[in-house]
Amino acid sequence: MALSKDDFGKDFTWGVSTAAYQVEGAYDAHSKGKSIWDDFVKQRNKIFKNHHGDIACDFYNRYKSDLCMMKRLNIPNHRFSIAWSRILPGGTGVLNMDGIDFYDRLIDFTLEMGITPWVTLYHWDLPLELEKRGGWVNREVIHWFQNYVSICVKNFGDRISNWMVLNEPMVFSGAGYFLGVHAPGRKGLNNFLAATHHAAMAQSCGARIIKLMQTESNVGTTFSCSYIEPFRAVAKDIRASLKVDALLNRLFIEPLLGLGYPTEDLKILKRIEKFVKQNDEADLAFNMDFIGLQNYTREMVSYSAFMPFIRAKIIKADKRNVATTLMNWEVYPESVYHILKKFSAYKNMPPLMITENGAAFNDEVNEGKVVDTKRVNFLKGNIEQVLRAKQEGVNVTGYFIWTFLDNFEWAEGYYPRFGLVHVDFETQERIVKSSGCWYADFLS
């Protein structure tokens, strides 16, 4: 029996996800301030082949034709982010009305196309001026973020009712403030723990502000999640996988649910206490309207005596003789099923949505076409697993593909292509891939 969107019910939300820095370009247009990514990409050897997002997909100038294409592909929901430094060049202080005007036009045209906008308030592009003052390591970032959120709701809340507070806080705190491989390039446990706690606080405080200003809004936040399994069925690997699961999957959801940080399974997290102030534990908790889960793969974990803090390491997919994507992530559709089941098992869990899921493969243009059969099969397999979870009682209410356009993929630059639409970054020509045609047919 063929997969059908009717199997999910008429109220299920289908869409695509994008992010400002990855598609907009126009990095200094109309008084936009610099973000940490505008700065990070200019540092040598941080990004694949020193790529940058200065132009990216030029969505800033091409949003109308791109949204018309989205409409032609029957895509009813578009998740995109607002660039904080486009509307507040200094992170706080004077508003940039040109930035406000851009998002006004973008939102208005999205609605004109009959597409519902879903706004992510923070997708990793902190204003550089705030990073100079400590960024996510500085507790003041909670107040800076609250101010930014209130400005967004005040200016766009008359047309936006669906909000996502943060995008994948584990990734921007871990890759940006512990490993240093993403902007702003900081390293060290203290930086990571401070950034983690302040992001967790901003997550709940930001949601609280939206609800105060717009009581009928639909507010959630998004988490990166990978299904974690021990590499071998031995005690050391099982313990190691529990630690990695606590770090990658539980670190932000549990304080949001009022359960505190998962310190029992990851003792090193107890050091976060030095950044926690009176009343923080209560303030970390908030009843979201939905939780966005972003899943691409599973990870296999083994014990490692040489890994500091967690004594665990991830066994890369290419070492395990499994099918992989261009990101060296295992193709394992069951991962999204297991993640949905795992999160739905928490008490008082709000409805779940898959807010990112997709794959990068080696797409080639032949005679003006891109036939990406592997991506079509990937999407079919993952959507089938979402349906499996739904049929088993998981309250999953939506699915967004990452991503609409091939774009700037952070440290990997333009090498991995995740899009339903191929972008020639020299000419900005767009070609709908066979996966885009498949999704359009699925949604018709």
C-alpha positions in Angstrom: 0.0 0.0 0.0 1.4 3.4 -1.1 2.3 6.0 1.5 -0.3 8.7 1.6 -0.6 12.0 3.5 -4.2 11.0 4.2 -2.9 8.3 6.6 -1.9 11.1 8.9 -5.2 12.9 9.1 -6.3 16.3 7.8 -4.9 18.3 10.7 -1.3 17.0 10.3 1.2 19.8 9.5 3.5 19.3 6.5 6.2 21.8 5.6 9.9 22.6 5.0 12.4 24.3 7.2 15.1 27.0 6.4 17.3 29.3 8.4 18.2 33.0 7.9 22.0 32.7 7.8 21.9 29.7 5.6 19.8 31.2 2.8 19.4 35.0 3.1 22.8 36.3 2.1 22.7 40.2 2.1 25.0 39.9 5.1 25.5 43.7 5.3 22.5 45.0 3.4 20.4 47.8 4.7 22.3 48.4 8.0 22.3 44.8 9.1 24.7 44.2 11.9 27.3 41.4 12.0 26.4 38.1 13.5 28.9 35.6 15.0 28.6 33.6 11.8 29.5 36.7 9.7 32.6 36.9 11.7 33.4 33.2 12.1 33.3 32.4 8.4 36.0 35.0 7.8 38.5 33.2 10.0 40.7 31.0 7.8 40.2 27.2 7.7 37.1 27.2 9.9 34.7 26.4 7.0 35.1 23.9 4.2 37.1 25.6 1.4 36.6 28.9 3.3 33.0 29.1 2.1 30.8 31.8 3.7 27.2 32.9 3.8 27.6 36.4 2.5 25.3 35.6 -0.5 24.2 32.1 0.2 20.9 31.5 -1.7 20.3 35.3 -2.0 16.9 34.6 -0.5 16.9 38.2 0.8 16.4 39.3 -2.8 14.8 36.2 -4.3 12.2 35.3 -1.6 9.2 36.1 -3.9 10.3 33.7 -6.6 11.3 31.1 -4.1 8.0 31.3 -2.3 6.2 31.1 -5.6 8.1 27.8 -6.2 7.2 26.6 -2.8 3.6 27.3 -3.6 3.9 25.4 -6.9 5.2 22.4 -5.0 2.1 22.4 -2.8 4.1 23.1 0.4 1.7 24.6 2.9 4.0 25.5 5.8 7.4 27.3 5.8 9.6 27.4 8.9 12.2 30.1 8.7 14.2 32.1 11.2 14.6 35.8 11.9 18.2 37.1 11.9 18.5 38.9 15.2 21.2 41.3 13.9 19.1 42.3 10.9 16.5 43.9 13.2 18.9 44.8 16.1 22.3 45.4 14.6 23.9 45.8 18.1 21.8 43.0 19.6 20.0 45.6 21.8 19.3 49.2 21.5 18.2 50.9 18.2 15.9 49.0 15.9 16.8 48.7 12.2 13.6 49.5 10.5 14.9 48.2 7.2 15.3 44.8 8.8 11.8 45.0 10.3 10.5 45.9 6.8 12.2 42.9 5.2 10.5 40.5 7.5 7.2 42.3 7.2 7.4 41.8 3.4 8.5 38.2 3.7 5.7 37.4 6.1 3.1 39.2 4.0 4.1 37.5 0.8 4.2 34.1 2.5 0.6 34.6 3.6 -0.3 35.9 0.2 0.9 32.6 -1.3 -1.4 30.7 1.1 1.7 29.4 3.0 1.6 29.4 6.8 4.8 31.0 8.4 6.4 29.3 11.4 9.1 31.5 12.9 12.3 30.3 14.7 13.5 33.2 16.8 17.1 32.0 17.3 18.8 29.8 14.7 22.4 30.3 15.9 23.2 33.8 14.5 23.8 35.8 17.7 24.7 39.4 17.0 28.5 39.8 17.1 28.2 42.9 19.4 26.6 40.6 22.1 29.3 38.0 21.7 31.9 40.7 22.4 30.1 41.1 25.7 30.3 37.3 26.4 27.5 36.0 24.3 25.8 32.9 25.7 28.4 32.7 28.4 27.2 36.0 29.9 24.0 35.6 32.0 22.8 39.0 30.6 22.1 37.1 27.3 18.8 36.0 28.9 17.6 39.6 29.1 19.0 40.5 25.7 17.0 37.6 24.3 13.9 38.5 26.1 14.1 42.0 24.7 14.6 40.7 21.1 11.7 38.2 21.5 9.3 41.0 22.7 10.3 43.1 19.6 9.6 40.2 17.3 6.2 39.6 18.8 5.3 43.2 18.9 6.2 43.7 15.2 5.1 40.4 13.7 2.7 38.9 16.1 -0.3 40.2 14.3 0.5 37.8 11.5 2.6 35.1 13.2 1.0 32.7 15.6 3.5 29.8 15.3 6.8 30.3 17.2 9.8 28.2 17.8 12.0 29.8 20.5 15.4 28.1 19.9 16.9 25.9 17.3 18.9 23.0 18.6 20.5 24.5 21.8 22.6 21.5 22.3 24.3 22.0 19.0 25.0 25.7 19.3 26.2 25.4 22.9 28.3 22.3 22.2 29.8 23.0 18.8 30.1 26.8 19.5 31.1 26.9 23.1 32.8 23.6 23.9 34.3 22.2 20.7 34.8 25.5 18.9 34.0 24.1 15.5 31.0 26.5 15.1 30.6 30.2 15.8 31.8 31.8 17.9 34.6 29.2 18.2 34.9 29.1 22.0 36.1 26.0 23.8 36.1 24.5 27.2 33.8 23.0 29.8 33.0 26.2 31.7 32.0 28.0 28.5 29.8 25.1 27.5 28.1 24.8 30.9 27.4 28.5 31.1 26.1 28.7 27.6 23.9 25.6 28.2 22.3 27.0 31.3 21.7 30.5 29.8 20.2 29.0 26.7 17.9 26.7 28.7 16.8 29.8 30.7 16.3 31.8 27.5 14.2 29.0 26.1 11.6 29.1 28.8 11.8 32.9 29.4 11.4 33.6 25.7 8.3 31.3 25.5 6.9 33.0 28.6 7.1 36.4 26.9 5.4 35.2 23.8 2.5 33.8 25.8 2.2 36.9 27.9 2.0 39.1 24.8 0.0 36.7 22.6 -2.0 34.3 24.6 -3.5 32.5 21.6 0.0 31.8 20.1 1.3 28.3 19.4 4.7 28.2 21.1 7.4 25.5 21.0 11.1 25.0 20.7 13.3 22.5 18.8 15.9 19.9 19.9 18.4 17.9 17.9 18.0 14.2 18.7 19.8 11.1 17.7 18.7 7.6 18.6 21.6 6.3 20.8 22.6 2.6 21.1 25.6 0.9 22.6 28.1 -0.4 20.0 28.4 -3.7 21.9 26.1 -5.4 24.4 28.6 -5.0 27.2 28.2 -3.1 30.4 30.9 -0.4 29.6 29.3 0.5 26.2 25.8 0.5 27.8 26.9 3.0 30.5 28.7 5.1 27.8 25.6 5.2 25.7 23.5 6.4 28.6 25.9 9.3 29.1 25.8 10.3 25.5 22.0 10.1 25.5 21.9 12.3 28.6 24.1 14.8 26.8 22.6 14.8 23.3 19.0 14.1 23.9 18.0 14.9 27.5 20.1 18.0 28.5 17.5 20.6 27.4 14.1 18.8 27.5 14.3 17.6 31.1 14.8 21.0 32.7 12.1 22.4 30.4 9.7 19.7 31.8 10.7 20.6 35.4 12.9 17.5 35.9 16.2 19.4 36.2 19.4 18.6 34.4 20.2 14.8 33.9 23.1 14.9 36.4 22.6 11.3 37.6 23.5 9.8 34.3 26.2 12.4 33.5 28.0 13.5 36.7 30.0 16.2 35.0 26.8 18.2 34.6 26.8 18.8 38.3 29.3 21.5 37.6 26.6 23.5 36.0 25.3 24.4 39.5 27.8 27.3 39.8 25.8 29.1 37.0 22.4 28.4 38.6 20.9 31.1 40.7 18.0 31.2 43.1 14.6 30.4 41.4 16.3 29.3 38.2 15.1 25.7 38.6 11.5 26.9 38.6 12.1 29.4 35.8 13.7 26.7 33.6 10.3 24.9 33.3 7.6 25.9 30.9 4.6 24.2 29.4 5.2 24.5 25.7 2.4 24.0 23.2 4.6 21.6 21.2 8.1 20.2 21.1 10.0 20.1 17.8 12.3 17.2 17.3 15.1 17.2 14.7 16.4 13.8 13.7 18.7 12.6 11.0 20.3 9.4 12.2 21.2 7.1 15.0 24.6 7.0 16.8 26.4 3.9 18.1 28.5 4.5 21.2 31.4 2.7 22.8 33.3 3.2 26.0 36.5 5.2 25.6 39.0 5.7 28.5 40.6 8.5 26.5 37.6 10.8 26.1 37.5 13.4 28.9 34.4 14.0 31.0 32.2 11.3 29.4 34.5 8.3 28.7 32.5 7.6 25.6 32.9 7.9 21.8 30.7 7.7 18.8 31.6 5.1 16.3 31.3 6.8 12.9 29.0 5.3 10.4 31.7 4.6 7.8 33.4 2.4 10.4 30.3 0.2 10.7 29.7 -0.9 7.1 26.3 0.7 6.9 24.6 3.0 4.2 25.5 6.6 4.8 24.6 10.1 3.7 27.2 12.7 2.5 27.5 13.8 6.1 28.7 10.3 7.1 25.5 9.8 9.0 23.9 6.3 8.9 20.7 6.0 6.8 18.5 4.5 9.5 14.8 5.6 9.2 13.9 3.7 12.4 15.7 6.4 14.3 12.9 8.9 14.0 10.4 6.3 15.3 12.6 5.5 18.3 13.1 9.2 19.1 9.3 9.9 18.9 8.6 7.0 21.2 11.4 8.1 23.6 10.1 11.7 24.0 6.5 10.7 24.1 7.2 8.6 27.2 7.9 11.6 29.3 5.0 12.6 31.6 3.1 15.7 30.5 4.9 15.8 27.1 3.1 18.2 24.8 2.4 17.3 21.1 5.5 16.5 19.1 6.5 17.6 15.7 9.4 16.6 13.5 10.7 20.1 12.7 13.8 18.8 10.7 14.5 15.6 8.9 16.4 15.1 5.6 19.6 14.0 4.0 22.5 15.2 1.9 23.6 13.1 -1.0 25.9 13.6 -4.0 23.4 15.4 -6.3 24.3 15.9 -9.9 22.7 18.0 -12.6 22.2 16.1 -15.9 20.5 17.7 -18.8 18.9 20.3 -16.5 17.6 17.7 -14.1 18.5 16.4 -10.6 17.4 12.8 -10.0 18.0 12.2 -6.3 16.5 8.8 -5.8 18.4 8.2 -2.6 16.8 11.3 -1.0 13.3 10.3 -2.2 13.8 6.8 -0.6 15.2 8.4 2.6 12.2 10.7 3.0 9.7 7.9 2.3 11.4 5.7 4.8 11.4 8.4 7.5 7.8 9.4 6.9 6.8 5.8 7.2 8.5 5.6 10.6 6.7 8.8 11.7 3.4 7.2 10.7 4.4 4.0 12.6 4.9 6.1 15.8 1.6 7.9 15.2 -0.3 4.7 14.7 1.1 3.4 18.0 -0.3 6.3 19.8 2.5 8.9 19.7 1.0 12.4 19.6 3.0 13.6 16.6 1.3 16.5 14.7 3.7 17.6 12.0 6.7 16.9 9.7 9.1 19.5 8.2 11.8 18.5 5.7 15.3 20.0 6.0 15.5 21.7 3.7 13.8 23.6 0.8 16.9 25.0 -0.9 20.4 23.7 -1.0 22.2 26.1 1.3 25.2 27.0 3.5 25.6 24.1 5.8 27.7 25.7 8.6 31.2 24.3 8.9 30.6 22.1 5.9 30.0 25.1 3.6 28.2 24.4 0.4 29.5 20.8 0.0 26.5 18.9 1.5 23.2 19.5 -0.3 20.0 18.8 1.7 17.6 20.7 -0.5 14.5 19.6 -2.4 15.6 22.4 -4.8 19.1 22.5 -6.3 20.9 25.8 -6.2 23.8 26.8 -8.5 25.6 29.1 -6.1 27.4 30.8 -9.0 24.3 31.7 -11.0 21.6 31.3 -8.4 19.6 29.1 -10.8 17.1 26.8 -9.1 16.2 23.3 -10.3 13.5 21.3 -8.5 14.9 17.9 -7.8 13.0 14.7 -8.2 12.6 14.7 -4.4 10.9 18.1 -4.6 8.5 16.7 -7.3 7.9 13.6 -5.1 7.0 15.8 -2.1 4.7 18.0 -4.3 2.9 14.9 -5.5 2.7 13.5 -1.9 1.1 16.8 -0.7 -1.3 17.2 -3.6 
